[in-house]
Amino acid sequence: MKIPTLQDVLLARRQIRPYLSPTPMHSYPAINELIGTPVFIKHENYQPICAFKVRGGVNLISQMSDAEKSRGVISASTGNHGQSIAYAARLFGVAARIVVPENANPGKVASMRGLGAEVIFHGEKFDDARLHCEALAKEHGYRYIHSGDEPLLVAGVATYALEMLEAQPDLAIIIVPVGGGSGVSGTCIAAKAINPAIKVIGVQAAAAPAAYESWRQKQIIEAPNRTFAEGLATAVGFNFPQQIMQQMLDDFVLVSDGEIMQAMVWMIERAHTLAEGAGASSLAAAFKLRDELAGKKIAIVCSGGNTSLEHLNLALQKAA
């Protein structure tokens, strides 16, 4: 697969512009005080599905052939990617099926169904759902959409990085949550093309470090997947995002589930915004790295706000 260029990202922005508005990016004094440097939060939790993934879904499905659209699409997801595909499929009149783990976030499942997708439950973890999804795609001839190994998805989600640098051209560092890696690889493509000096840092849950270990060891690695933060919950590195990350990602950090929960509460207290575990992980990483971030203008991506009441209660109890 060809790695997208800045031109591809600009074309993706033109493709999605009729359907998705730019999301805001704000700085909050209480967050700046916590991290000790100017911090700008990119609010992808303000998207129609409350997550960044929708950019990629609209870009990809809008460019599918009529033959592909007629076959219908299928994908595996812990929730946000599935909502993205369901949202875009409804826009373009395409039948969508989403395979999710048995314990998938109820709010995300309800959203996918509300958007018209058929939701299929299978397995305990995301990778169980993914393998079942791939088998169904082969059996029925559906257009399978992998949640990371799709250049049009990566180019689509990269458009938020364009918006970040248009709003704050002098950013020094961007911190991005990583599950499969479409968001961070898209950020690398856009940011490095605009300003090669920008440092891009990925963050993943220590309880699900497959992407981190794949990047660190320079090969696709499987690892235990035990994090509560479903947006970070993958058990194996994704090939295409890893190719991009190996070339362009500057650093990668792990944060504990406890650190993520604390960051969820800080997002509510200090930025007045609801972030799911993945969406808050970038703030957790910024706090962990605060000494080396001092004096630099940074941005963090709040990738989504689709937390469940169960996870929110866990976070509030953990931070109490």
C-alpha positions as CSV (number, residue, x, y, z in Angstrom):
1,M,0.0,0.0,0.0
2,K,1.2,3.5,-0.9
3,I,1.8,5.8,2.0
4,P,-0.3,8.9,1.6
5,T,1.3,12.2,0.9
6,L,0.3,15.7,2.0
7,Q,-1.5,16.0,-1.4
8,D,-3.6,13.0,-0.5
9,V,-4.5,14.6,2.9
10,L,-5.5,17.8,1.1
11,L,-7.7,15.8,-1.3
12,A,-9.2,14.0,1.7
13,R,-10.0,17.3,3.3
14,R,-11.8,18.4,0.1
15,Q,-13.7,15.0,0.1
16,I,-14.9,15.3,3.7
17,R,-15.6,19.0,3.9
18,P,-19.2,18.8,2.7
19,Y,-20.0,16.3,5.5
20,L,-17.8,17.3,8.5
21,S,-17.0,20.6,10.0
22,P,-13.5,21.4,11.5
23,T,-13.3,20.7,15.2
24,P,-12.1,23.3,17.7
25,M,-8.8,23.4,19.4
26,H,-8.6,25.2,22.8
27,S,-6.1,26.0,25.5
28,Y,-7.2,25.9,29.2
29,P,-5.3,27.7,32.0
30,A,-5.8,24.8,34.4
31,I,-4.4,22.3,31.9
32,N,-1.4,24.6,31.2
33,E,-0.8,24.8,34.9
34,L,-0.9,21.1,35.3
35,I,1.6,20.4,32.5
36,G,3.7,23.5,33.0
37,T,3.6,24.7,29.4
38,P,1.1,25.9,26.8
39,V,-1.2,23.0,25.8
40,F,-3.8,23.0,23.1
41,I,-6.4,20.3,23.0
42,K,-7.8,19.2,19.6
43,H,-11.4,18.3,20.3
44,E,-12.2,15.3,18.1
45,N,-14.7,14.4,20.7
46,Y,-16.8,17.1,19.1
47,Q,-17.3,15.1,15.9
48,P,-20.8,13.8,15.0
49,I,-19.8,10.4,16.4
50,C,-17.7,12.0,19.1
51,A,-14.5,10.5,17.7
52,F,-11.8,11.3,15.0
53,K,-12.3,8.1,13.1
54,V,-15.3,9.5,11.2
55,R,-12.9,11.5,9.0
56,G,-11.4,8.3,7.6
57,G,-14.7,6.6,7.1
58,V,-16.2,9.4,5.1
59,N,-13.0,9.7,3.0
60,L,-12.9,6.0,2.2
61,I,-16.5,5.2,1.6
62,S,-17.1,8.3,-0.5
63,Q,-14.4,7.0,-2.9
64,M,-15.5,3.4,-3.2
65,S,-16.7,2.2,-6.6
66,D,-20.4,1.5,-7.2
67,A,-19.5,-2.2,-7.3
68,E,-17.9,-2.1,-3.9
69,K,-20.9,-0.1,-2.5
70,S,-23.3,-2.6,-3.9
71,R,-21.5,-5.5,-2.0
72,G,-21.8,-3.7,1.3
73,V,-19.0,-3.2,3.8
74,I,-18.0,-5.0,7.0
75,S,-15.5,-4.1,9.6
76,A,-14.4,-5.0,13.1
77,S,-14.2,-2.4,15.9
78,T,-14.3,-1.8,19.6
79,G,-16.7,1.1,18.7
80,N,-15.3,4.3,17.3
81,H,-14.1,2.9,13.9
82,G,-17.4,1.0,13.7
83,Q,-19.3,4.2,14.3
84,S,-17.2,5.9,11.6
85,I,-18.0,3.2,9.0
86,A,-21.7,3.2,10.0
87,Y,-21.9,7.0,9.7
88,A,-20.2,7.1,6.3
89,A,-22.2,4.1,5.0
90,R,-25.5,5.8,5.9
91,L,-24.3,9.0,4.1
92,F,-23.7,7.1,0.9
93,G,-26.4,4.5,1.0
94,V,-24.2,1.5,1.7
95,A,-25.2,-1.5,3.8
96,A,-22.8,-1.8,6.8
97,R,-22.0,-4.7,9.2
98,I,-19.8,-4.1,12.3
99,V,-18.3,-7.0,14.3
100,V,-17.6,-6.1,17.9
101,P,-16.4,-7.9,21.0
102,E,-19.1,-9.3,23.4
103,N,-18.3,-6.7,26.0
104,A,-18.3,-3.7,23.6
105,N,-19.1,-0.3,24.9
106,P,-23.0,-0.2,25.0
107,G,-23.2,3.5,24.0
108,K,-21.0,2.8,20.9
109,V,-23.1,-0.2,20.0
110,A,-26.3,1.8,20.3
111,S,-24.8,4.5,18.1
112,M,-23.8,2.0,15.4
113,R,-27.3,0.5,15.4
114,G,-28.8,4.0,15.4
115,L,-26.8,4.8,12.3
116,G,-28.3,1.8,10.5
117,A,-25.4,-0.7,10.8
118,E,-25.9,-4.4,11.7
119,V,-23.9,-5.2,14.8
120,I,-22.5,-8.7,15.2
121,F,-21.1,-9.7,18.5
122,H,-18.2,-12.1,18.6
123,G,-15.4,-13.0,21.0
124,E,-13.9,-11.5,24.1
125,K,-11.4,-9.1,22.6
126,F,-11.1,-6.9,19.5
127,D,-8.8,-9.4,17.7
128,D,-11.4,-12.2,18.1
129,A,-14.0,-9.9,16.5
130,R,-11.5,-9.0,13.7
131,L,-10.7,-12.6,12.7
132,H,-14.5,-13.4,12.6
133,C,-15.1,-10.3,10.5
134,E,-12.4,-11.3,8.0
135,A,-14.0,-14.8,7.7
136,L,-17.5,-13.2,7.1
137,A,-16.0,-10.9,4.4
138,K,-14.5,-13.9,2.5
139,E,-17.7,-15.9,2.9
140,H,-20.1,-13.3,1.7
141,G,-18.0,-11.0,-0.5
142,Y,-18.4,-7.9,1.6
143,R,-15.9,-5.0,1.2
144,Y,-13.7,-5.5,4.3
145,I,-12.5,-2.3,5.8
146,H,-9.5,-2.8,8.2
147,S,-9.4,-0.3,10.9
148,G,-5.8,0.7,10.1
149,D,-4.5,-0.9,7.0
150,E,-6.3,1.4,4.6
151,P,-4.5,4.4,3.0
152,L,-7.8,6.4,2.6
153,L,-8.6,6.0,6.3
154,V,-5.1,7.3,7.2
155,A,-5.4,10.3,4.8
156,G,-8.8,11.1,6.1
157,V,-7.9,11.2,9.8
158,A,-4.7,13.2,9.0
159,T,-7.0,16.1,8.2
160,Y,-7.3,17.0,11.9
161,A,-3.5,17.6,11.9
162,L,-4.0,20.1,9.1
163,E,-6.5,22.0,11.2
164,M,-4.2,21.9,14.2
165,L,-1.4,23.5,12.3
166,E,-3.6,26.1,10.6
167,A,-4.8,27.1,14.1
168,Q,-1.4,27.0,15.8
169,P,1.4,27.0,13.2
170,D,4.2,27.2,15.8
171,L,3.4,23.9,17.6
172,A,6.5,22.1,18.7
173,I,5.0,18.7,19.8
174,I,1.8,16.8,19.1
175,I,0.8,13.9,21.3
176,V,-1.6,11.3,19.8
177,P,-3.3,8.3,21.2
178,V,-2.5,5.0,19.5
179,G,-4.6,1.9,19.2
180,G,-3.9,0.5,15.7
181,G,-2.1,3.7,14.7
182,S,-4.2,5.4,11.9
183,G,-4.4,8.6,13.9
184,V,-0.7,8.9,14.8
185,S,0.5,7.9,11.3
186,G,-1.8,10.4,9.7
187,T,-0.6,13.1,12.1
188,C,3.0,12.2,11.2
189,I,2.3,12.5,7.4
190,A,0.6,15.9,7.7
191,A,2.7,17.5,10.4
192,K,6.1,16.4,9.0
193,A,5.2,17.6,5.5
194,I,4.3,21.0,6.8
195,N,7.1,21.3,9.4
196,P,9.7,18.5,9.7
197,A,10.8,19.9,13.0
198,I,7.5,19.1,14.7
199,K,7.9,16.2,17.1
200,V,5.1,13.6,17.1
201,I,4.7,11.4,20.1
202,G,2.4,8.4,20.3
203,V,0.8,7.1,23.5
204,Q,-0.7,3.6,24.2
205,A,-1.9,1.8,27.3
206,A,0.8,-0.2,29.1
207,A,-1.9,-2.9,29.5
208,A,-2.2,-3.3,25.7
209,P,1.3,-2.4,24.3
210,A,1.2,-4.2,20.9
211,A,1.6,-1.1,18.8
212,Y,4.3,0.3,21.1
213,E,6.3,-3.0,21.1
214,S,5.9,-3.3,17.3
215,W,7.3,0.2,16.8
216,R,10.1,-0.3,19.4
217,Q,11.2,-3.8,18.0
218,K,10.7,-2.8,14.4
219,Q,8.5,-5.8,13.6
220,I,4.9,-6.7,14.1
221,I,4.4,-7.9,17.7
222,E,1.5,-9.5,19.6
223,A,1.0,-8.5,23.2
224,P,-1.5,-9.0,26.0
225,N,-4.6,-6.7,25.6
226,R,-6.0,-6.0,29.1
227,T,-6.7,-2.2,29.1
228,F,-10.1,-0.8,29.9
229,A,-9.6,1.9,27.2
230,E,-11.1,0.2,24.2
231,G,-9.8,2.8,21.8
232,L,-6.2,1.7,22.7
233,A,-7.1,-2.0,22.9
234,T,-5.3,-4.0,20.2
235,A,-3.3,-7.2,20.7
236,V,-1.2,-7.0,17.5
237,G,0.5,-4.2,15.6
238,F,-1.2,-3.0,12.3
239,N,1.1,-3.4,9.3
240,F,0.4,-0.2,7.4
241,P,0.4,2.3,10.2
242,Q,3.6,0.7,11.6
243,Q,5.3,1.3,8.2
244,I,4.6,5.0,8.6
245,M,5.4,5.1,12.3
246,Q,8.8,3.5,11.7
247,Q,9.7,6.2,9.3
248,M,8.2,9.3,11.0
249,L,7.2,8.8,14.6
250,D,9.6,10.6,17.0
251,D,8.7,8.9,20.3
252,F,6.3,6.5,21.9
253,V,5.3,6.3,25.6
254,L,3.1,3.9,27.6
255,V,0.7,5.0,30.4
256,S,-1.1,2.9,32.9
257,D,-4.8,2.5,33.1
258,G,-4.7,4.4,36.4
259,E,-2.9,7.3,34.8
260,I,-5.5,7.3,32.0
261,M,-8.4,7.4,34.5
262,Q,-6.8,10.3,36.3
263,A,-6.5,12.1,33.0
264,M,-10.1,11.5,32.3
265,V,-11.0,13.3,35.5
266,W,-8.5,16.1,34.8
267,M,-10.2,16.6,31.4
268,I,-13.6,17.1,33.2
269,E,-12.2,19.3,36.0
270,R,-9.7,21.4,34.1
271,A,-10.9,21.4,30.4
272,H,-14.7,20.9,31.0
273,T,-14.8,18.1,28.5
274,L,-15.7,14.4,28.5
275,A,-13.0,12.2,27.2
276,E,-13.0,8.4,26.9
277,G,-9.9,6.5,28.0
278,A,-8.2,6.8,24.7
279,G,-9.1,10.4,24.3
280,A,-7.6,11.2,27.8
281,S,-4.4,9.2,27.2
282,S,-2.7,12.0,25.5
283,L,-3.1,14.2,28.6
284,A,-1.8,11.3,30.7
285,A,1.3,11.2,28.5
286,A,1.8,15.0,28.6
287,F,1.7,14.8,32.4
288,K,4.2,12.0,32.4
289,L,6.5,13.9,30.1
290,R,5.9,17.3,31.7
291,D,9.6,17.9,32.6
292,E,10.8,17.5,29.0
293,L,7.8,19.4,27.6
294,A,8.6,22.5,29.7
295,G,8.9,25.7,27.6
296,K,7.5,24.1,24.5
297,K,4.1,24.8,22.8
298,I,2.3,21.4,22.6
299,A,-1.0,20.0,21.3
300,I,-2.7,16.9,22.5
301,V,-5.4,15.0,20.6
302,C,-8.6,14.2,22.4
303,S,-9.5,11.4,20.0
304,G,-12.9,10.6,21.4
305,G,-15.5,11.2,24.1
306,N,-17.5,8.0,24.0
307,T,-16.9,6.8,27.5
308,S,-19.4,4.5,29.2
309,L,-20.9,5.3,32.6
310,E,-19.1,2.3,34.0
311,H,-15.7,3.6,32.9
312,L,-16.5,7.1,34.0
313,N,-17.5,5.8,37.5
314,L,-14.2,3.8,37.6
315,A,-12.2,6.9,36.7
316,L,-14.0,9.1,39.3
317,Q,-13.4,6.4,42.0
318,K,-9.8,6.0,41.0
319,A,-9.1,9.8,41.2
320,A,-11.0,10.3,44.5
